[in-house]
Amino acid sequence: MDKIDLRSDTVAWPTPAMRQAMANAEVGDDVFGDDPTVNRLQAMAAERMGMEAGLFVSSGTQGNLVAILSHCTRGDEVILGDKAHTFNYEAGGIAALGGVHPRTVPVQPDGTLRLDDIRRAVRPPDVHFAPPRLLCLENTQGSLGGMPVGAAYTRSAAALAHELGLKVHVDGARIFNAAAALGCAARDLVDGVDSVTFCLSKGLCAPVGAVLCGSAAFIEQARRIRKIVGGGMRQAGVLAAAGIVALEVMAGRLAEDHANARRLAEGLMQIDGVVLDIEQVQTNMVMFTLSDDCPLAPAHISARLAEHDIVTLPRLPFRLVTHYWITPERVERVIEAFREIFAAG
Ligand SMILES: *Cc1c(COP(=O)(O)O)cnc(C)c1O
């Protein structure tokens, strides 16, 4: 990557190994189930999640949409966090296309939903209420700076949801970051849940794609829903080949991104005007705001960083995301650029 792009890990370009694998991928028509590379990726993903089956989808958004439309029918209610990506940033797809009604509960600073809040949100059968059908959790919690959520919490939330008659879906867009941060296997973080989506195209560097995993029966239903939303792809093995490299090679190196985020945070904390809580830096994101007496506007900071080939979003809180292309040497250059800009005032 030519620029130091810190806007998100979605900006990460595919690696040379991925481009090679894509060029050489064996393919078939995946709508007929004939693409050997897609089939291999799906089996590999299911194995990583400890589930029966996987379904290659075009994006995390499509994976969550297909999951929710597979678990729910029109008029059903899904319970999810008020800071959930699915609630805030997926264009209202579950309501627009599925007629599924969202009911939110507050996301806690550790990225969890309180069990009591979940219990209260699930209302008994009543002619006035949309029937609650599904609980959605998110791991890592993106809007809180990539907070990883532990296996024990997820198991107890899933057990409660099941006791209340709900299914459980995990939006695990960055589940491998959570696993790396917590020092466990990704499958531990979805133990006891019914389905999970994870992204191949974020920290794992694939150009396109996500995988939805669940039981064989669930994935059969999801395959039909994916077709409804136009997600039946043909020689998708070209894309899945990059996903295989993502799982085999990239999932194992995310701790490097976390160490780089930590180093970046430590450097930025030293700068007068930066307000940063290092406890929030658990995975590959660094969030910070500016002190009240800081004379610099976010737009000014971003514009000055751009002169150093550093790309950021001019918003508060600032969110800088590390990934494969943000090397330790580049982290030092970013800290240096921030120092210079803040010193100049
Ligand atoms: C990025 C993200 C998604 C959506 O993934 P896309 O591939 O961008 O559609 C869903 N949930 C979370 C938590 C995300 O961070």
The ligand as an SDF file (V2000), in Angstrom:
LIG
                    3D

 15 15  0  0  0  0  0  0  0  0999 V2000
  -17.3500   -3.9820    9.1140 C   0  0  0  0  0  0  0  0  0  0  0  0
  -18.3790   -4.5370    9.9980 C   0  0  0  0  0  0  0  0  0  0  0  0
  -19.5240   -5.1390    9.4810 C   0  0  0  0  0  0  0  0  0  0  0  0
  -19.8550   -5.1100    8.0070 C   0  0  0  0  0  0  0  0  0  0  0  0
  -18.9160   -5.6720    7.2020 O   0  0  0  0  0  0  0  0  0  0  0  0
  -18.7870   -5.1850    5.6720 P   0  0  0  0  0  0  0  0  0  0  0  0
  -17.9510   -6.2670    5.0960 O   0  0  0  0  0  0  0  0  0  0  0  0
  -18.1280   -3.8480    5.7230 O   0  0  0  0  0  0  0  0  0  0  0  0
  -20.1530   -5.1340    5.1060 O   0  0  0  0  0  0  0  0  0  0  0  0
  -20.4240   -5.6770   10.3540 C   0  0  0  0  0  0  0  0  0  0  0  0
  -20.2110   -5.6450   11.6740 N   0  0  0  0  0  0  0  0  0  0  0  0
  -19.1250   -5.0810   12.2180 C   0  0  0  0  0  0  0  0  0  0  0  0
  -18.9460   -5.0900   13.6940 C   0  0  0  0  0  0  0  0  0  0  0  0
  -18.1740   -4.4990   11.3970 C   0  0  0  0  0  0  0  0  0  0  0  0
  -17.1080   -3.9190   11.9370 O   0  0  0  0  0  0  0  0  0  0  0  0
  1  2  1  0
  2  3  1  0
  2 14  2  0
  3  4  1  0
  3 10  2  0
  4  5  1  0
  5  6  1  0
  6  7  2  0
  6  8  1  0
  6  9  1  0
 10 11  1  0
 11 12  2  0
 12 13  1  0
 12 14  1  0
 14 15  1  0
M  END
$$$$
